[in-house]
Amino acid sequence: MHKYVVWTAYGWLALSGALHFGIDVVSQYLRDKRVPGPETTLYYGLNSAFALGQVGFGLLGLFLAWRAMNLLDETPVQILSVAAAFGWLAIALLFMDYWEPKLNVGIFCALVVAAIATR
């Protein structure tokens, strides 16, 4: 069961990060939903960094799950995953207006805790 929870956690992170980037950055840019200016640049920058960091970390986790599952059971890797999850949760709660990124990161937090509990 632990293996499936790990795959789900990192897969969820990569998928939700990619969807976040597509919805909050690409689609709004293509539809000209924001007036050009410094606030728009900050909005796109925050959401791009947030989403692409999730995609990168999620893909790295999936790669490790595929090639070296036992490495993901090591305490330092689990601490890094928890720290990343809570960091993204803090950014979402403090700086993002939408509820979807908060929910997506909350689900990742729960999945990481479940992966640690099932090892």
N, C-alpha and C positions, 0 to 999 in steps of 0.2 A: 504494500500500500504506500509505503514511503516513496518509492520510485515514482508512482503516479502523482503524488502530491507535489513532488519537486518539479516534475515536468509541467504540471498545471500551473504552478506558481510562476516559473520563468516564462512559460508560454503566454500566460495571461499578461505579464508585464510587457513582453515584446508586442503582443497584439494590441493591448490598450494604448501603449505609447505610439504605435503606428497610426491607430485610429484617431488619437488625440491630435497628432501632427496633421493628419489629413483634414480633420474637421475644423480645428481652431486656427490653423495656419494657412494651409493650401486653399481650402474652400473659401475662406474669408478673403484671401488675397485675390483669388480669381473672380470673386463676385464684387470686388471693390466695396466691401462692407465698412471699411475704416478710412477716415480722412487722413491723407498723408501728413505726417508730423512726428515730433519726438515721442509722443505717447503711443502712436501706432508702432513705431520702431521698437519701443520697449515691450509692447504687447507681443509682437511677433518674436522678439528675442527671448523673452521669458518662456513663452509656450514652445518655441523651437528647442531651446536648451532642455527644458523639462521633458518633452516628449522624446527627443533623440537620445537623451541620457537613459531613459527607460528602455528604449529599443536596444541600445548598445548593451546595457547591463542584462537585459532579458535574453538577448541572443548569446551573450557570453555564458550565462547560466545554462541555456539549452545546449550549447556546445560542450560544456563541462558535464552535463547530465548524460550526454550521448557518449562522450569519450572516457570520462573518469568520474562516475557517479560517487565513488567513495571519497573523492576530494570534496564534494559538497557536504559530506558528513563531518568534516573537520570543523572544530570550534571557531577558528579565525574566519573561515568563509561564512559561517552562519552569523557571526557577529557583524561582518561586513554587510551581509544581506539585510539584517535587521536595521543597521545604521542607515543604509541606503533607503530602506522602506520608510523609516521614521523621518528621514530628511525630506523625502518627496512629500510625505504627508504634511510636514510642517510648512513647506513651500505652498502646497495646495491650500491649506487652511488659512495661511496668512496673506497670500498674494493673488489668489485666483477667485474670481467671482462665481464661476459655474460650479455646480455640485457634482458633475460627472467625473472630473479628475479626482476629486476627493473620494468618491465612491470607488473608483478604479484602484487608487493607491490603498485604500482601506481593505479592499479585497486581497491585494497583494500582501499587505501586512498580515492578514489572517492566514493566508496560505503559507507564508514563511514560518509563522508560529506553529502551524499545523505540521509543516515539514520537520521542524525541530522536535516537536512532540512525538512524532511517529518514527524517529530514527532508532 
